[in-house]
Amino acid sequence: MLTPVDKATRFGNYIIDIVVFVVLFMLHVLVIETVFNTAPDPDSPLLGIYYLMLLFGYYFLFEYFLGKTPGKFLTKTRVVDMDGEWPGAKKLLIRNLCRLIPFDNFSFLFGAVGWHDSLSGTMVVRD
């Protein structure tokens, strides 16, 4: 029987991943400004959509290719399906699309796993 990691570990993963993502996003913007001599318009509604697309890509690509994000590397955890195996592209796609559901981050307050875990049939366990 697999046991999901505790909420404190999940919160740690989240904080680490957000910090890493923001640093990568800032570097990305800096490269765009340097190479193309232009800056994103902070008032553009497309900037928010672009940000969400990059956030989705961050989580999906790390979990697809490495099975874990930088936060999970540091906390020695990984994403698995309910059988303890690598979830595969379809489950990871669902998992990361569910992260875009408003208040998904708060879903951990009401159960052992969050919506993006329960809806995709995945969980985070110790390595």
ChimeraX attribute file (.defattr): number of C-alpha atoms within 10 A of each C-alpha:
attribute: neighborCount
match mode: 1-to-1
recipient: residues
	/A:1	6
	/A:2	13
	/A:3	12
	/A:4	18
	/A:5	16
	/A:6	13
	/A:7	15
	/A:8	9
	/A:9	19
	/A:10	21
	/A:11	14
	/A:12	15
	/A:13	20
	/A:14	17
	/A:15	13
	/A:16	18
	/A:17	19
	/A:18	15
	/A:19	12
	/A:20	16
	/A:21	17
	/A:22	13
	/A:23	12
	/A:24	14
	/A:25	16
	/A:26	12
	/A:27	12
	/A:28	12
	/A:29	15
	/A:30	15
	/A:31	14
	/A:32	14
	/A:33	13
	/A:34	11
	/A:35	9
	/A:36	9
	/A:37	9
	/A:38	12
	/A:39	12
	/A:40	11
	/A:41	9
	/A:42	9
	/A:43	8
	/A:44	9
	/A:45	9
	/A:46	12
	/A:47	13
	/A:48	12
	/A:49	11
	/A:50	11
	/A:51	13
	/A:52	14
	/A:53	13
	/A:54	15
	/A:55	20
	/A:56	18
	/A:57	14
	/A:58	18
	/A:59	22
	/A:60	22
	/A:61	18
	/A:62	13
	/A:63	24
	/A:64	19
	/A:65	10
	/A:66	14
	/A:67	20
	/A:68	21
	/A:69	25
	/A:70	19
	/A:71	22
	/A:72	24
	/A:73	15
	/A:74	12
	/A:75	16
	/A:76	14
	/A:77	21
	/A:78	21
	/A:79	25
	/A:80	25
	/A:81	19
	/A:82	18
	/A:83	12
	/A:84	16
	/A:85	10
	/A:86	18
	/A:87	22
	/A:88	13
	/A:89	14
	/A:90	10
	/A:91	20
	/A:92	26
	/A:93	19
	/A:94	17
	/A:95	24
	/A:96	21
	/A:97	16
	/A:98	19
	/A:99	19
	/A:100	15
	/A:101	11
	/A:102	9
	/A:103	10
	/A:104	14
	/A:105	15
	/A:106	11
	/A:107	15
	/A:108	17
	/A:109	11
	/A:110	9
	/A:111	11
	/A:112	16
	/A:113	20
	/A:114	21
	/A:115	22
	/A:116	24
	/A:117	25
	/A:118	15
	/A:119	13
	/A:120	20
	/A:121	17
	/A:122	26
	/A:123	24
	/A:124	23
	/A:125	20
	/A:126	16
	/A:127	10
